[in-house]
Amino acid sequence: MAKKTIMVIDDQPEILELVSFTLQKEGYEVVPVEDAEKALQELKEKDVDMFIVDIMLPNMDGFEFVRNIRASDKHKLTPVIFLSAKGEEFDKVLGLELGADDYIVKPFSIRELLARIRAVFRRIQLGTVVKEEKPKKIVARDLEIDIDKYEVRVKGKKVSLTPLEFDLLRFLAENEGKVFSRDVLLDKLWGYDYFGDTRTVDVHIRRLRTKIEDDPSNPRYVVTVRGKGYKFRDPGKEE
């Protein structure tokens, strides 16, 4: 199996060196970069499988860097983990809503970072296996989930989802009617060794609703069961 390549972007030399050295020891190919503009130049010649991005960068911050890569087809779905000394909820939510897979607050444990990296790659691999073993479409009223093509359409129009948003929707839809708590969703989709909190699930659910629901504040497909969690329903079956 080919080595995974991870681009690490951080303007603090000691963190860049520590993370890069640790990832190399774990068998990853590493592309260390100290600023976002240089990283964009590097991407013209390199393919990467994941980005680990500091938010507080000179010239172009991590948020703007991710907006740039998400605008390109090449890295529209490449997983991103943010690193930041900013632990405010607003910053976490913004990072996740940009399509990041995770957000780690500095100072952090290098073991925690490795665990989160493995969890993201494991989730992506699991999604690929599921897609290969269960070639099918899930259709609920105006919503169509094409497992084979990794595509979602609403009223015939293609909707752009991040890999995590797609996996979250697919998981709920494949278990239509079953209620899953936030803890269970973290376990199933982020991995057993995920260190985050349940707020992460709420952010991704809200983001998903803005893309597939006519009225995100009154969802038809991904609904909240008060005090329990979330479930998927087919509104067409209720008519």
KAUR-V862575 format. One record per run of one state. SS is the DSSP state (2 for helix, 1 for strand, 0 for the rest). FROM is the first residue (numbers start at 1). TO is the last residue. If there is no record, write none. Layout:
BEGIN
ss->(SS/SS)
from->(FROM/FROM)
to->(TO/TO)
END
This chain:
BEGIN
ss->(0/1/0/2/0/1/0/2/0/1/0/2/0/1/0/2/0/1/0/2/0/1/0/1/0/1/0/1/0/2/0/1/0/2/0/2/0/2/0/1/0/1/0/2/0)
from->(1/5/10/13/26/29/34/36/43/50/55/62/71/79/85/89/98/102/106/110/134/137/141/143/147/151/155/157/160/163/175/180/181/182/191/199/213/216/219/222/226/229/233/235/239)
to->(4/9/12/25/28/33/35/42/49/54/61/70/78/84/88/97/101/105/109/133/136/140/142/146/150/154/156/159/162/174/179/180/181/190/198/212/215/218/221/225/228/232/234/238/239)
END
